[in-house]
Amino acid sequence: MKTLSALFFITLLLSVNTKAQNNESQLPYHEIPPYPESYSAGTVAARLIDGLGFRYYWATEGLRSEDLEYRPSEAARTTLETLDHIYGLSQIIVNSTLRVPNDRSVEQPELSFEEKRRMTLLNLQKASNILKECTQEDIEQLKIIFKNGENTSEFPFWNQLNGPVADALWHAGQVVSFRRSSGNPINPNVSVFSGKLRK
């Protein structure tokens, strides 16, 4: 009977582990997507976001609770607070491509780390896919729109590149640094140059 119980327990663990791996592999940016056949304003902007998605995927893969709670100093954000910020930046990025205002008065739902990670990656993927289909004229119409009550402010797509996208890249690098400091370095086989895991 003990053997049967042990076999059941091992089978259950393997099933849970396989399910977790399958869910993980369904997330975008395990590898950077193939590059487009031609250069355009939209495909170049999309590729920049794909690079961010790949870096974010691996910066956040396998984070433990102690990694999420880590902060390098009292004045610094924790890793989880940094990930909250990146998630907010991903919303600004995708909202711009969807032509939706960023309404600061809307209360955001509480998300677990796993949900936040998934939503961030999906936001980046959606923005990239939209940009790949954009013409030069479409890009010129994309704006970052902030709404706060009756007040609205708009910024051109240029601000998307030097603002939220560059900021998210910066913070993804912080997460990599923080996790190294908390004893859980990023997978050494990650190649940001090729956008793949080295064999």
URNOR-V966829 format. One record per run of one state. SS is the DSSP state (a for helix, b for strand, c for the rest). FROM is the first residue (numbers start at 1). LEN is the number of residues. If there is no record, write none. Layout:
# URNOR-V966829
ss:SS from:FROM len:LEN
ss:SS from:FROM len:LEN
This chain:
# URNOR-V966829
ss:c from:1 len:1
ss:a from:2 len:25
ss:c from:27 len:14
ss:a from:41 len:20
ss:c from:61 len:4
ss:a from:65 len:5
ss:c from:70 len:9
ss:a from:79 len:20
ss:c from:99 len:3
ss:b from:102 len:2
ss:c from:104 len:9
ss:a from:113 len:20
ss:c from:133 len:3
ss:a from:136 len:6
ss:c from:142 len:1
ss:b from:143 len:6
ss:c from:149 len:2
ss:b from:151 len:6
ss:a from:157 len:25
ss:c from:182 len:8
ss:b from:190 len:2
ss:c from:192 len:4
ss:b from:196 len:2
ss:c from:198 len:2
